[in-house]
Amino acid sequence: MFYFAQALIVIFLLSAQTTWLELFSFGGVTPDLALIWVVYCSVRYSRAGGIGAGATIGLIQDSLSGRLLGVNTLSKSLIGYFFSTLKDNFFVEGMIPIGIVLVLSSIFDGLVFYFSMGTILKGEVASSFLYQSLPVYSIYNALIGPFMFIVLDKINSWLKSNKRNPYTGIIE
């Protein structure tokens, strides 16, 4: 049930990201719901869960983008690894710590995209990306992310409460 619910969450987030989220763009920048979900999985689940979430969502994004595979997979996997490792040393609860983590992960994600497009893929990325789009992207993710964390926490607590205990009625 847990993995089925996570798959539904991913489908919903990617659907929202690619369809109606454009209505809420600010300066041509939209929040990255997939990145927020990867950070959520990294700080709420095990290291394997964070890395697996990052690799899975990155591969799906790369497959849907129509470009060379690997940029999103690399950045989301590294974000999953980094923040699932850091969660043991830092307390990531509350609006401000979650916002800081999302700003850092957004900057890292944007830098991986910028440098991979500029060096390996020989693509053209405007230099204004670094000082105009990336800060807006980071702040937008930091503002949306804590509310998304609250919703995902509610969904996970609901999933945990619906687990059937096979020993109900035997041990009381």
Secondary structure, DSSP 8 states (H G I E B T S, - for coil): -HHHHHHHHHHHHHHHHHTGGGGG-BTTB---HHHHHHHHHHHHS-HHHHHHHHHHHHHHHHHHH-S-TTHHHHHHHHHHHHHHHHTTTS---SHHHHHHHHHHHHHHHHHHHHHIIIIIS-----THIIIIIHHHHHHHHHHHHHHHHHHHHHHHHHHHHT---TTTTT--
